[in-house]
Amino acid sequence: MFIAPETNSLALERAAMVFGPYDQAHMYEIFEGIIYGEHYFFHIEHGCLWLRHVLKIDHPEHTHLFVDGDSGGLQLAENVQCDLMTVVSDTIERLHTMDSMTFLLNELLWLENRGDIKLNFVRA
């Protein structure tokens, strides 16, 4: 899970993420969103709340600029119509209070239109 256990209050900041390149090397998109824990970027795209792992750009003039970490995104909600900071805070608080078994059984197992999810909890 992406919640830092030593964090009692949420350290959320507005940030931007560069996503791409797409079909051509110069084609990128920039998303405005919320950064949490230095590597987790939340943004809304077409009404959907997304979470992505990101990497910080090391540049003194761009302190809140990140690039996609090539991990793929995780859609957390659809039809989001409220303030981004509010929905991110509420989502993190909900996940933080949820135990792993509840998350697996009540959230992952009941995703609509999902195929098999392959996890590897047993390490040889």
Backbone bond lengths (Angstrom), bond angles and torsions (degrees), N, CA, C in turn:
res aa  C-N    CA-C-N  psi(-1)  N-CA   C-N-CA  omega(-1)  CA-C   N-CA-C  phi
1 M - - - 1.444 - - 1.512 108.08 -
2 F 1.310 116.90 155.04 1.456 121.26 -172.55 1.509 114.04 -94.61
3 I 1.313 119.52 7.15 1.457 122.09 -179.00 1.523 109.31 -85.20
4 A 1.311 116.86 127.04 1.461 120.92 178.22 1.519 109.09 -78.17
5 P 1.328 119.16 117.41 1.453 121.09 -174.21 1.519 114.22 -65.28
6 E 1.328 118.64 -24.88 1.452 119.89 -178.50 1.521 111.97 -82.60
7 T 1.310 118.11 -0.80 1.449 121.85 -177.73 1.523 109.93 -97.61
8 N 1.334 116.44 116.32 1.462 120.57 177.82 1.521 111.20 -89.50
9 S 1.324 117.27 -38.78 1.458 119.96 176.60 1.519 108.53 -107.17
10 L 1.302 115.48 151.91 1.454 120.01 -177.86 1.530 109.82 -77.84
11 A 1.307 116.69 127.70 1.459 122.56 176.40 1.521 107.42 -101.55
12 L 1.314 116.40 82.60 1.456 121.92 -177.75 1.521 109.38 -106.09
13 E 1.331 115.75 134.81 1.463 120.96 177.90 1.514 109.19 -135.99
14 R 1.302 115.51 149.33 1.464 120.10 174.76 1.522 108.37 -72.59
15 A 1.332 116.04 142.79 1.457 121.09 -177.37 1.525 109.17 -155.05
16 A 1.317 115.77 178.16 1.466 122.09 176.67 1.528 108.69 -130.30
17 M 1.336 115.32 147.44 1.449 121.42 178.83 1.530 108.89 -126.42
18 V 1.317 115.72 135.07 1.456 121.89 174.86 1.520 107.04 -95.54
19 F 1.330 115.90 129.44 1.457 121.77 -177.85 1.520 108.70 -123.95
20 G 1.310 116.80 128.78 1.453 121.18 179.72 1.518 109.09 142.59
21 P 1.294 120.05 -168.12 1.462 127.18 3.71 1.530 111.70 -76.96
22 Y 1.334 113.65 159.72 1.455 119.74 178.74 1.522 109.49 -95.96
23 D 1.311 118.10 -134.95 1.467 121.68 -175.24 1.524 113.51 -61.92
24 Q 1.302 115.97 -28.91 1.462 119.83 178.61 1.522 109.04 -121.04
25 A 1.306 116.24 148.94 1.474 121.64 -172.34 1.531 113.72 -59.82
26 H 1.309 118.49 -23.19 1.464 121.17 -177.93 1.539 112.98 -97.94
27 M 1.326 118.66 5.11 1.464 121.93 -176.29 1.531 110.61 -96.34
28 Y 1.333 115.78 112.45 1.460 123.38 178.95 1.514 109.18 -133.75
29 E 1.324 115.56 161.65 1.456 122.09 171.24 1.520 107.70 -123.13
30 I 1.329 116.17 149.45 1.448 121.17 174.67 1.521 107.60 -117.83
31 F 1.330 116.00 128.71 1.452 122.27 179.03 1.516 109.74 -113.04
32 E 1.321 116.11 137.19 1.459 121.02 170.82 1.515 107.18 -89.44
33 G 1.328 116.74 141.57 1.448 119.22 -179.53 1.504 112.41 -166.84
34 I 1.322 114.48 -155.10 1.463 123.08 -176.84 1.525 108.13 -124.03
35 I 1.326 116.67 130.74 1.465 121.27 175.84 1.525 108.72 -100.58
36 Y 1.318 115.44 138.77 1.467 122.24 178.36 1.519 108.15 -135.27
37 G 1.307 117.33 132.74 1.456 121.38 175.05 1.515 114.23 63.37
38 E 1.303 118.43 27.21 1.457 125.79 176.10 1.525 115.56 67.25
39 H 1.325 119.09 -12.43 1.469 119.85 -176.66 1.524 113.68 -135.89
40 Y 1.318 119.09 1.39 1.462 120.86 -174.28 1.518 109.70 -119.40
41 F 1.307 115.42 118.56 1.455 122.55 -173.34 1.524 109.75 -114.13
42 F 1.319 116.47 124.12 1.458 123.28 176.89 1.521 108.02 -106.68
43 H 1.321 116.90 135.12 1.458 120.41 175.28 1.522 109.58 -150.89
44 I 1.313 115.09 160.96 1.461 120.91 177.95 1.518 107.94 -108.89
45 E 1.331 114.65 128.97 1.462 121.49 177.30 1.522 107.82 -132.99
46 H 1.322 116.31 119.48 1.466 122.49 -179.66 1.526 111.33 53.70
47 G 1.329 117.05 41.24 1.455 121.99 177.78 1.514 115.67 80.54
48 C 1.329 118.01 0.86 1.466 121.91 -179.76 1.529 110.04 -105.88
49 L 1.329 115.60 135.86 1.455 121.42 175.89 1.518 108.68 -86.50
50 W 1.329 116.78 123.41 1.454 123.48 -178.46 1.518 111.09 -115.96
51 L 1.327 115.33 148.81 1.461 123.02 173.00 1.518 107.25 -121.86
52 R 1.315 116.65 132.10 1.464 121.65 178.13 1.520 110.01 -135.73
53 H 1.317 115.16 147.34 1.464 120.93 171.32 1.525 105.98 -83.03
54 V 1.332 117.10 131.32 1.457 121.20 -176.49 1.524 110.64 -130.72
55 L 1.319 114.34 163.42 1.462 122.81 176.87 1.524 108.31 -118.72
56 K 1.317 116.40 137.50 1.463 121.51 -178.16 1.522 110.48 -76.03
57 I 1.328 115.57 138.55 1.461 121.92 173.25 1.523 107.35 -78.56
58 D 1.321 116.62 126.80 1.465 121.34 -178.76 1.528 109.28 -89.29
59 H 1.338 115.42 85.08 1.454 121.25 -179.57 1.527 108.05 -148.05
60 P 1.325 118.21 128.24 1.471 120.50 -174.77 1.525 114.58 -62.71
61 E 1.319 118.77 -26.02 1.463 121.11 -179.19 1.532 113.04 -89.73
62 H 1.326 117.05 -10.73 1.461 120.89 -177.26 1.532 108.95 -123.65
63 T 1.320 116.06 71.81 1.465 121.20 -173.37 1.518 113.78 -76.59
64 H 1.320 118.03 -15.21 1.464 121.64 -178.66 1.525 111.20 -124.42
65 L 1.324 115.94 37.86 1.458 121.45 179.74 1.525 109.21 -117.55
66 F 1.335 115.23 132.12 1.457 122.53 -176.13 1.517 109.11 -131.87
67 V 1.335 116.15 160.57 1.461 121.43 173.18 1.525 107.77 -119.70
68 D 1.319 114.82 151.79 1.453 120.19 177.92 1.517 109.48 -58.10
69 G 1.337 117.03 137.26 1.454 122.03 -176.97 1.513 114.13 -88.95
70 D 1.333 118.72 17.66 1.473 123.12 178.10 1.515 113.27 59.26
71 S 1.331 117.27 31.03 1.458 119.53 -177.88 1.524 112.63 -102.29
72 G 1.308 117.27 -7.79 1.455 120.05 -171.74 1.516 108.40 83.64
73 G 1.296 116.89 156.63 1.454 121.02 -178.62 1.510 111.70 -100.87
74 L 1.309 115.06 162.61 1.453 122.56 176.55 1.519 107.74 -124.32
75 Q 1.330 117.03 114.82 1.458 120.56 177.58 1.516 108.29 -79.13
76 L 1.317 116.56 122.39 1.463 121.57 -176.46 1.517 113.72 -99.31
77 A 1.338 117.94 -24.66 1.466 120.19 -177.51 1.523 109.25 -160.30
78 E 1.330 115.28 157.49 1.459 122.74 175.48 1.518 109.13 -117.94
79 N 1.318 115.48 161.43 1.465 122.80 175.31 1.520 112.66 54.63
80 V 1.319 117.09 42.36 1.460 121.74 178.44 1.520 108.54 -76.46
81 Q 1.333 115.97 125.35 1.454 120.29 -177.35 1.518 112.45 -128.50
82 C 1.328 118.05 11.82 1.458 119.46 179.57 1.524 109.90 -111.21
83 D 1.309 115.61 178.41 1.457 123.07 -179.30 1.525 111.10 -57.76
84 L 1.322 117.07 135.59 1.462 122.18 -176.82 1.526 111.94 -59.72
85 M 1.327 117.87 -44.78 1.465 120.60 -179.25 1.530 110.37 -61.02
86 T 1.298 117.59 -39.94 1.470 122.07 179.56 1.519 111.25 -65.81
87 V 1.330 117.19 -48.38 1.464 120.27 -177.62 1.523 111.04 -67.00
88 V 1.326 118.84 -35.81 1.460 121.22 177.76 1.526 110.10 -68.24
89 S 1.322 117.63 -45.81 1.467 121.02 177.96 1.521 111.24 -58.37
90 D 1.331 116.23 -46.92 1.470 120.52 -179.81 1.529 111.43 -63.68
91 T 1.332 117.57 -40.90 1.462 121.62 -179.66 1.521 111.22 -65.42
92 I 1.317 117.07 -45.12 1.465 120.42 179.04 1.518 110.76 -63.27
93 E 1.312 117.53 -43.55 1.471 120.67 178.39 1.526 110.87 -61.24
94 R 1.321 116.60 -42.33 1.476 120.21 179.23 1.523 111.33 -63.55
95 L 1.330 116.81 -45.46 1.457 120.24 178.94 1.528 111.71 -66.53
96 H 1.309 116.07 -36.81 1.464 120.81 -178.69 1.535 111.47 -64.48
97 T 1.309 117.34 -32.90 1.464 120.97 -178.66 1.528 112.96 -89.56
98 M 1.336 117.35 -5.62 1.457 121.34 -177.18 1.540 109.90 -93.32
99 D 1.341 116.93 132.97 1.464 118.68 176.10 1.532 109.67 -81.23
100 S 1.318 116.21 165.70 1.468 121.91 -175.35 1.521 112.94 -61.17
101 M 1.318 117.65 -41.30 1.461 120.66 -178.89 1.526 110.78 -65.05
102 T 1.310 117.50 -41.99 1.461 121.09 177.13 1.519 110.41 -61.79
103 F 1.327 116.80 -42.98 1.463 120.69 179.12 1.528 110.98 -61.13
104 L 1.338 117.07 -46.94 1.467 120.39 -179.68 1.522 112.02 -63.57
105 L 1.329 116.50 -48.47 1.465 120.06 -173.41 1.525 114.04 -79.06
106 N 1.325 117.37 -36.24 1.464 119.55 -174.97 1.524 113.87 -96.11
107 E 1.313 117.57 -21.74 1.460 119.62 -177.09 1.526 111.64 -110.64
108 L 1.328 118.22 -63.32 1.458 120.67 -174.92 1.527 113.23 -64.65
109 L 1.314 117.04 -43.79 1.460 120.59 -175.65 1.529 112.52 -65.16
110 W 1.334 117.94 -26.91 1.453 121.60 -174.88 1.523 114.19 -106.19
111 L 1.321 118.07 21.09 1.457 120.15 176.01 1.521 109.80 -64.86
112 E 1.313 116.72 136.07 1.458 120.78 177.99 1.522 109.97 -70.89
113 N 1.311 116.33 143.43 1.464 123.60 174.98 1.527 113.58 54.94
114 R 1.307 118.10 29.17 1.463 119.05 -179.16 1.516 109.59 -92.20
115 G 1.280 113.76 147.93 1.456 120.18 170.71 1.518 107.95 -90.20
116 D 1.298 115.73 -164.13 1.453 119.63 177.28 1.523 109.97 -66.56
117 I 1.307 116.00 140.67 1.461 122.67 173.55 1.517 106.03 -107.41
118 K 1.312 116.27 124.16 1.467 120.07 -176.47 1.527 109.60 -105.08
119 L 1.305 115.53 108.44 1.464 122.19 176.24 1.516 108.74 -106.07
120 N 1.323 116.42 160.68 1.457 119.75 178.86 1.529 108.67 -132.15
121 F 1.327 116.17 81.31 1.460 121.30 -179.85 1.521 113.05 -81.57
122 V 1.320 116.85 -23.19 1.459 120.89 -178.26 1.516 107.90 -97.63
123 R 1.299 115.36 114.04 1.462 120.85 -179.99 1.521 108.96 -99.68
124 A 1.312 117.11 127.45 1.474 120.96 -178.69 1.513 110.69 -85.57
